[in-house]
């Protein structure tokens, strides 16, 4: 399992969630 890949996806999801919160 590529943990680094999972971490990157999680970080991108967190960043996206933060962007959505800003817009709301």
trRosetta pair geometry for C-beta under 8 A, 3 or more apart (Angstrom, degrees):
i j d omega theta_ij theta_ji phi_ij phi_ji
1 6 7.4 9 164 -26 104 130
2 5 4.0 47 111 9 118 116
2 6 6.8 155 97 -15 67 82
3 6 5.5 -57 -153 36 40 111
3 7 6.2 40 151 -22 72 104
4 7 5.7 -54 -149 35 33 111
4 8 6.4 33 153 -21 65 103
5 8 5.8 -54 -151 33 31 110
5 9 6.5 31 152 -18 65 104
6 9 5.8 -55 -152 35 33 110
6 10 6.3 33 151 -20 66 106
7 10 5.6 -56 -149 36 32 112
7 11 6.3 32 153 -20 67 105
8 11 5.7 -54 -148 36 32 110
8 12 6.3 31 153 -19 65 105
9 12 5.7 -55 -149 36 31 110
9 13 6.3 32 152 -20 66 105
10 13 5.7 -53 -149 35 32 111
10 14 6.4 32 152 -20 65 104
11 14 5.7 -52 -149 35 33 111
11 15 6.4 33 152 -20 65 104
12 15 5.6 -53 -149 36 33 112
12 16 6.3 34 152 -20 66 105
13 16 5.7 -53 -147 37 31 111
13 17 6.3 34 153 -22 65 105
14 17 5.7 -53 -149 35 31 112
14 18 6.5 33 151 -21 64 103
15 18 5.7 -54 -153 34 33 112
15 19 6.6 34 149 -21 65 102
16 19 5.6 -51 -151 32 35 112
16 20 6.5 35 151 -19 66 103
17 20 5.7 -52 -151 35 33 111
17 21 6.5 36 150 -22 65 104
18 21 5.6 -52 -149 34 34 113
18 22 6.6 38 151 -24 65 101
19 22 5.7 -51 -154 29 33 113
19 23 6.7 30 151 -17 65 104
20 23 5.9 -56 -153 35 34 109
20 24 6.4 33 152 -23 67 107
21 24 5.8 -56 -149 33 33 111
